[in-house]
Structures are given as C-alpha cells and as structure tokens.
C-alpha cells in the first residue's frame, strides 16, 4: 500500500451515521475508508493495529473511556456532542487526538483526519486549554503531596509507605523490611498521624499522589498545537 494512503476506520453502531461519514471521505483517493461495527470489533487496540485513523462515534458506542488501551501509535478522533466542553476536555484527557461534533462539515472531517494522521490535534482551543489547565492543576497537586511526604516522613517511614501502598499485609511488610509487625504498626501509626489520614486506602492515595507510585507527565497529545480556530 502506498505510504501516502491513510487507512480510516469508521466505528459506529449507527449505520446511517457511519455511512454518511464514509461517503464524506470516499471522494479522496488518499483515504481508504472501512465501516466497522464496534459490536463486532474485538478491541479498540485491534482496530488501531489495522487502521491509521479511527473515527469513533463515542455517543453511540460508549467506548471512549477505553482509549488508554490503544497503543500510542493509534490515532483516534471522537465524534461527540456539540459544545459540550466538559465532555470534550475529558475525551482529550483520555487520549483522543481530535474532537468533531455532529455539526462538523465534510471539510472539517477530512481536515481532522489528515491533521491527526500527521501527528497534530484537531480540537477547539478552549477544549485544549481546559485539558492543559486540568493537567497543570493535577501536577501541582502531586507536587504538593510529594512535598508533604518528603517534609514530614523519615526515610524509613517513606519506605514503609511505599510497601504498604501496594496493599500487602503488615506481616508481609514486616518480612520484606526484616522488622517486627509491632514496628510496622508503629510506623504506620506515625504515617497516618503525620499525613492526616486514617485508612490504608487514603495511604495508597497519598503515596501515588506524591509521585513516587506513578510519575505524572503532561500528555503527549497536549504538546502539539491545535490547528483549529477558537
């Protein structure tokens, strides 16, 4: 297949809607379009391995929260409700590479496919701004949590926190650190008091929020400027 050809999958359980999208793209020789019934597609990841761009009717399929299962190489466009800022920002945060409302024109559709295939993002600037703002807010929250852990916990307490956050029992934790269960309980009591928490679930959240459990990076998709006007 020519390297200049873009393989596009239209995934929707609304056959008329999918046919309309396919028709809008069919007049462009560089776009090879296939209509896919999401009910018979094994997984989004499987589709991503076969196509360059997936036009996913999120309203019909309800699949958009599963974007995290798609490899980074996959390019996904959401077709969503018009002027729903919260929905659009959430979809971008979940991994969508483009947002098209049902009021989009054929020119918008073709432009979006080509932009995201080239590595860009197709979305209104306010949606990207909202997504970036949320990412920055989350990063600041994690940094603040890490500062609290670093400032208030000793090295040994941070070590106990790291193991306890995995959900293991006090007995297992004691064996890993070669200390007694009584000592584990003392450390956990001090950690709870210093962090102002009262449960293992809150302890795990504090650990992951600190950035030790899971580093936070601004999503790769947000590093590309939007090509859409505001």
Secondary structure as a PSIPRED ss2 file (coil, helix, strand):
# PSIPRED VFORMAT (PSIPRED V4.0)

   1 X C   1.000  0.000  0.000
   2 X C   1.000  0.000  0.000
   3 X C   1.000  0.000  0.000
   4 X C   1.000  0.000  0.000
   5 X C   1.000  0.000  0.000
   6 X E   0.000  0.000  1.000
   7 X E   0.000  0.000  1.000
   8 X E   0.000  0.000  1.000
   9 X E   0.000  0.000  1.000
  10 X E   0.000  0.000  1.000
  11 X E   0.000  0.000  1.000
  12 X C   1.000  0.000  0.000
  13 X C   1.000  0.000  0.000
  14 X C   1.000  0.000  0.000
  15 X H   0.000  1.000  0.000
  16 X H   0.000  1.000  0.000
  17 X H   0.000  1.000  0.000
  18 X H   0.000  1.000  0.000
  19 X H   0.000  1.000  0.000
  20 X H   0.000  1.000  0.000
  21 X H   0.000  1.000  0.000
  22 X H   0.000  1.000  0.000
  23 X H   0.000  1.000  0.000
  24 X H   0.000  1.000  0.000
  25 X H   0.000  1.000  0.000
  26 X H   0.000  1.000  0.000
  27 X C   1.000  0.000  0.000
  28 X C   1.000  0.000  0.000
  29 X C   1.000  0.000  0.000
  30 X C   1.000  0.000  0.000
  31 X E   0.000  0.000  1.000
  32 X E   0.000  0.000  1.000
  33 X E   0.000  0.000  1.000
  34 X E   0.000  0.000  1.000
  35 X E   0.000  0.000  1.000
  36 X E   0.000  0.000  1.000
  37 X C   1.000  0.000  0.000
  38 X C   1.000  0.000  0.000
  39 X C   1.000  0.000  0.000
  40 X C   1.000  0.000  0.000
  41 X C   1.000  0.000  0.000
  42 X C   1.000  0.000  0.000
  43 X C   1.000  0.000  0.000
  44 X H   0.000  1.000  0.000
  45 X H   0.000  1.000  0.000
  46 X H   0.000  1.000  0.000
  47 X H   0.000  1.000  0.000
  48 X H   0.000  1.000  0.000
  49 X H   0.000  1.000  0.000
  50 X H   0.000  1.000  0.000
  51 X C   1.000  0.000  0.000
  52 X C   1.000  0.000  0.000
  53 X E   0.000  0.000  1.000
  54 X E   0.000  0.000  1.000
  55 X E   0.000  0.000  1.000
  56 X E   0.000  0.000  1.000
  57 X E   0.000  0.000  1.000
  58 X H   0.000  1.000  0.000
  59 X H   0.000  1.000  0.000
  60 X H   0.000  1.000  0.000
  61 X H   0.000  1.000  0.000
  62 X C   1.000  0.000  0.000
  63 X C   1.000  0.000  0.000
  64 X H   0.000  1.000  0.000
  65 X H   0.000  1.000  0.000
  66 X H   0.000  1.000  0.000
  67 X H   0.000  1.000  0.000
  68 X H   0.000  1.000  0.000
  69 X H   0.000  1.000  0.000
  70 X C   1.000  0.000  0.000
  71 X C   1.000  0.000  0.000
  72 X C   1.000  0.000  0.000
  73 X C   1.000  0.000  0.000
  74 X C   1.000  0.000  0.000
  75 X E   0.000  0.000  1.000
  76 X E   0.000  0.000  1.000
  77 X E   0.000  0.000  1.000
  78 X E   0.000  0.000  1.000
  79 X E   0.000  0.000  1.000
  80 X E   0.000  0.000  1.000
  81 X C   1.000  0.000  0.000
  82 X C   1.000  0.000  0.000
  83 X C   1.000  0.000  0.000
  84 X C   1.000  0.000  0.000
  85 X H   0.000  1.000  0.000
  86 X H   0.000  1.000  0.000
  87 X H   0.000  1.000  0.000
  88 X H   0.000  1.000  0.000
  89 X H   0.000  1.000  0.000
  90 X H   0.000  1.000  0.000
  91 X H   0.000  1.000  0.000
  92 X H   0.000  1.000  0.000
  93 X H   0.000  1.000  0.000
  94 X H   0.000  1.000  0.000
  95 X C   1.000  0.000  0.000
  96 X C   1.000  0.000  0.000
  97 X C   1.000  0.000  0.000
  98 X E   0.000  0.000  1.000
  99 X E   0.000  0.000  1.000
 100 X E   0.000  0.000  1.000
 101 X E   0.000  0.000  1.000
 102 X C   1.000  0.000  0.000
 103 X C   1.000  0.000  0.000
 104 X C   1.000  0.000  0.000
 105 X C   1.000  0.000  0.000
 106 X H   0.000  1.000  0.000
 107 X H   0.000  1.000  0.000
 108 X H   0.000  1.000  0.000
 109 X H   0.000  1.000  0.000
 110 X H   0.000  1.000  0.000
 111 X H   0.000  1.000  0.000
 112 X H   0.000  1.000  0.000
 113 X H   0.000  1.000  0.000
 114 X H   0.000  1.000  0.000
 115 X H   0.000  1.000  0.000
 116 X H   0.000  1.000  0.000
 117 X H   0.000  1.000  0.000
 118 X C   1.000  0.000  0.000
 119 X C   1.000  0.000  0.000
 120 X C   1.000  0.000  0.000
 121 X E   0.000  0.000  1.000
 122 X E   0.000  0.000  1.000
 123 X C   1.000  0.000  0.000
 124 X C   1.000  0.000  0.000
 125 X H   0.000  1.000  0.000
 126 X H   0.000  1.000  0.000
 127 X H   0.000  1.000  0.000
 128 X H   0.000  1.000  0.000
 129 X H   0.000  1.000  0.000
 130 X H   0.000  1.000  0.000
 131 X H   0.000  1.000  0.000
 132 X H   0.000  1.000  0.000
 133 X H   0.000  1.000  0.000
 134 X H   0.000  1.000  0.000
 135 X H   0.000  1.000  0.000
 136 X H   0.000  1.000  0.000
 137 X H   0.000  1.000  0.000
 138 X H   0.000  1.000  0.000
 139 X H   0.000  1.000  0.000
 140 X H   0.000  1.000  0.000
 141 X H   0.000  1.000  0.000
 142 X H   0.000  1.000  0.000
 143 X H   0.000  1.000  0.000
 144 X H   0.000  1.000  0.000
 145 X H   0.000  1.000  0.000
 146 X H   0.000  1.000  0.000
 147 X H   0.000  1.000  0.000
 148 X H   0.000  1.000  0.000
 149 X H   0.000  1.000  0.000
 150 X H   0.000  1.000  0.000
 151 X H   0.000  1.000  0.000
 152 X H   0.000  1.000  0.000
 153 X C   1.000  0.000  0.000
 154 X C   1.000  0.000  0.000
 155 X H   0.000  1.000  0.000
 156 X H   0.000  1.000  0.000
 157 X H   0.000  1.000  0.000
 158 X H   0.000  1.000  0.000
 159 X H   0.000  1.000  0.000
 160 X H   0.000  1.000  0.000
 161 X H   0.000  1.000  0.000
 162 X H   0.000  1.000  0.000
 163 X H   0.000  1.000  0.000
 164 X H   0.000  1.000  0.000
 165 X C   1.000  0.000  0.000
 166 X C   1.000  0.000  0.000
 167 X C   1.000  0.000  0.000
 168 X C   1.000  0.000  0.000
 169 X C   1.000  0.000  0.000
 170 X H   0.000  1.000  0.000
 171 X H   0.000  1.000  0.000
 172 X H   0.000  1.000  0.000
 173 X H   0.000  1.000  0.000
 174 X H   0.000  1.000  0.000
 175 X H   0.000  1.000  0.000
 176 X H   0.000  1.000  0.000
 177 X H   0.000  1.000  0.000
 178 X C   1.000  0.000  0.000
 179 X C   1.000  0.000  0.000
 180 X C   1.000  0.000  0.000
 181 X H   0.000  1.000  0.000
 182 X H   0.000  1.000  0.000
 183 X H   0.000  1.000  0.000
 184 X H   0.000  1.000  0.000
 185 X H   0.000  1.000  0.000
 186 X H   0.000  1.000  0.000
 187 X H   0.000  1.000  0.000
 188 X H   0.000  1.000  0.000
 189 X H   0.000  1.000  0.000
 190 X H   0.000  1.000  0.000
 191 X H   0.000  1.000  0.000
 192 X H   0.000  1.000  0.000
 193 X H   0.000  1.000  0.000
 194 X H   0.000  1.000  0.000
 195 X H   0.000  1.000  0.000
 196 X C   1.000  0.000  0.000
 197 X C   1.000  0.000  0.000
 198 X C   1.000  0.000  0.000
 199 X C   1.000  0.000  0.000
 200 X H   0.000  1.000  0.000
 201 X H   0.000  1.000  0.000
 202 X H   0.000  1.000  0.000
 203 X H   0.000  1.000  0.000
 204 X H   0.000  1.000  0.000
 205 X H   0.000  1.000  0.000
 206 X H   0.000  1.000  0.000
 207 X H   0.000  1.000  0.000
 208 X H   0.000  1.000  0.000
 209 X H   0.000  1.000  0.000
 210 X C   1.000  0.000  0.000
 211 X C   1.000  0.000  0.000
 212 X C   1.000  0.000  0.000
 213 X C   1.000  0.000  0.000
 214 X C   1.000  0.000  0.000
 215 X C   1.000  0.000  0.000
 216 X C   1.000  0.000  0.000
 217 X C   1.000  0.000  0.000
 218 X C   1.000  0.000  0.000
 219 X C   1.000  0.000  0.000
 220 X H   0.000  1.000  0.000
 221 X H   0.000  1.000  0.000
 222 X H   0.000  1.000  0.000
 223 X H   0.000  1.000  0.000
 224 X C   1.000  0.000  0.000
 225 X C   1.000  0.000  0.000
 226 X E   0.000  0.000  1.000
 227 X C   1.000  0.000  0.000
 228 X C   1.000  0.000  0.000
 229 X C   1.000  0.000  0.000
 230 X C   1.000  0.000  0.000
